[in-house]
Amino acid sequence: MGREYIEKRYNIIGLTSIETFSSIKGGMNGNCKDVYFLRVSGANGTFAEDVASMDAVQTARMRSGQGIYNRVGAFPRNIDGDRAACCMECYQKWLDTGREVLYTPRCGESAGVGELLSAACKKVLTIYRSCSPGLNDCMEKNFVVKLLFWLDELAFGYLRGWDPRCSMKFVAQGVVKQQEYFFCYFLTLLGVDVLLLQNEVDIEEKLDALQLSRQVVLGEKKAVALENYDSLKQASGATLSGMGKANSGRVSQGMGKADAGAPSRGMGQADSGRESQESAQAHRGCAMPRVVLPPRRQKASIGGVDLGDNPKADYLPGENQKAGCVPVGSPAMGSGRVPGRTAPPGKRDLRELNFEELALRASSVVMIAIHDRRGEVIGSGSGIMIGRQGYILTNDHVARGGNYYSVRIENDENMYRTDEIIKYNSLLDLAVIRIDRTLQPLPVYRGRNPLVRGQKVVAIGSPLGLFNSVSDGIISGFRRVKDVDMIQFTAPTSHGSSGGAVLNMYGEVIGVSTAGIDEGQNINLAVGYEFINTFIQGFQ
């Protein structure tokens, strides 16, 4: 028997402190439950002590079977491949049911919460769309997949044996990102009381204007160190009112290396937590590479030039996307020895290739056409095969703004259509899309020797729609742009080359063509291999 959605009344009592949030329990009136969604802004002199006291009180209640409690210091950033695949499968099943039944990988049909989750998700999406101009189907899918993953990681205990009469409380510190804030609102739609500890920074004005949560000012904004809280450890041995296991995934800083404020270069390194035997069984048969769903999109820019506000930018002739002043910084990607002409130790089979041999690598570089909702082509770019299971690396500003994509492969008469954006990062300006075809991926350089100025390179892409053009040049410098190490190179590129490969003489990808300066001559920039290797971890 499915569990029906319970209506909510918000913030019936004007709570004014952490202590009152901890002590309040929302009442039930027929088919309606009182729920509290509170933001405490700033910190007073007893902030840390009040949080510690709340932890102790709620843990004691949880151990005595009187409720569920969790406090999160950082939202998990990483989704391993199996979970990503299963979350996507759950999303597709939701669509197949006419958006009437929604499950998470860990909390399957047996929990009976399908109708409940679906109703809550539809309410969240309605508000999310109003705050996200230009939201397309791919972006909506990624958002729902992230909601399902966070539910399993942070809120599994609330779903298992869900009972609206049970006291359920969720606390998160420093929630400022839009998707994290909507996840917290999502929990309130499930009957969970939510408290946001905004001691340093609060949500932006457009989110506050929605009036989803009530703000209480405790004091001035300042950093406050809080002890980590691990609900799985704290609830060990507890009987949770029939709720089952408290949380089968790690939470808060207990997620390992995940850090809500970590720069993008660290993505792919966090530990997503050990799966329980139950979740491993639920994921069996879902074999996809490790996938990261990053936070909300930010404008990627180089030297003050946005790379992606206009979906046509950097693709079509006549658009001055690449124009702009690039700050000249100190070399950021190595110096010193020129790579040897012979293979390094242990790589005796590795040799430098001639240009004719390097040109053959074009069979692993694709042209990407970007389509709008009407199916019209609004731009084009390039991409690099990185995984045999259909994974293609390109620029985020190539993938952004499209409703779907068609991919052209050399020596293949078929055109491959896809709407799958598996992963993206606006700061690095990288994205991964997937097509339904087995691919021959290019190897990515691993840094045997540092790259140096004057080193020969070959660029492969589809400038101005000229499919898989090959050009040669040298590395002319190293620049640090918006905290991203970039390779400056002279191999000619044009609009449409974005997302293409920059190769060394061994045929390895050392960079992804990303931008250039129209006013200059052959001043082009590529995201370096260090960021690429981190970004595509698990796809190869």
Secondary structure as GFF3:
##gff-version 3
##sequence-region A 1 540
A	DSSP	beta_strand	7	10	.	.	.	ID=ss1
A	DSSP	alpha_helix	18	23	.	.	.	ID=ss2
A	DSSP	beta_strand	28	29	.	.	.	ID=ss3
A	DSSP	beta_strand	32	35	.	.	.	ID=ss4
A	DSSP	beta_strand	37	41	.	.	.	ID=ss5
A	DSSP	alpha_helix	47	63	.	.	.	ID=ss6
A	DSSP	beta_strand	67	72	.	.	.	ID=ss7
A	DSSP	beta_strand	78	79	.	.	.	ID=ss8
A	DSSP	alpha_helix	81	96	.	.	.	ID=ss9
A	DSSP	three_ten_helix	109	111	.	.	.	ID=ss10
A	DSSP	alpha_helix	114	130	.	.	.	ID=ss11
A	DSSP	alpha_helix	137	154	.	.	.	ID=ss12
A	DSSP	alpha_helix	156	159	.	.	.	ID=ss13
A	DSSP	beta_strand	167	173	.	.	.	ID=ss14
A	DSSP	alpha_helix	178	189	.	.	.	ID=ss15
A	DSSP	beta_strand	193	198	.	.	.	ID=ss16
A	DSSP	alpha_helix	205	208	.	.	.	ID=ss17
A	DSSP	beta_strand	214	217	.	.	.	ID=ss18
A	DSSP	alpha_helix	231	234	.	.	.	ID=ss19
A	DSSP	three_ten_helix	252	255	.	.	.	ID=ss20
A	DSSP	three_ten_helix	264	266	.	.	.	ID=ss21
A	DSSP	alpha_helix	277	283	.	.	.	ID=ss22
A	DSSP	beta_strand	291	292	.	.	.	ID=ss23
A	DSSP	beta_strand	301	302	.	.	.	ID=ss24
A	DSSP	beta_strand	305	306	.	.	.	ID=ss25
A	DSSP	alpha_helix	355	359	.	.	.	ID=ss26
A	DSSP	three_ten_helix	360	364	.	.	.	ID=ss27
A	DSSP	beta_strand	365	371	.	.	.	ID=ss28
A	DSSP	beta_strand	377	387	.	.	.	ID=ss29
A	DSSP	beta_strand	391	394	.	.	.	ID=ss30
A	DSSP	alpha_helix	396	399	.	.	.	ID=ss31
A	DSSP	beta_strand	404	408	.	.	.	ID=ss32
A	DSSP	beta_strand	415	418	.	.	.	ID=ss33
A	DSSP	beta_strand	420	425	.	.	.	ID=ss34
A	DSSP	beta_strand	430	434	.	.	.	ID=ss35
A	DSSP	beta_strand	456	461	.	.	.	ID=ss36
A	DSSP	three_ten_helix	463	465	.	.	.	ID=ss37
A	DSSP	beta_strand	469	481	.	.	.	ID=ss38
A	DSSP	beta_strand	484	489	.	.	.	ID=ss39
A	DSSP	beta_strand	501	503	.	.	.	ID=ss40
A	DSSP	beta_strand	509	516	.	.	.	ID=ss41
A	DSSP	beta_strand	524	528	.	.	.	ID=ss42
A	DSSP	alpha_helix	529	535	.	.	.	ID=ss43
###
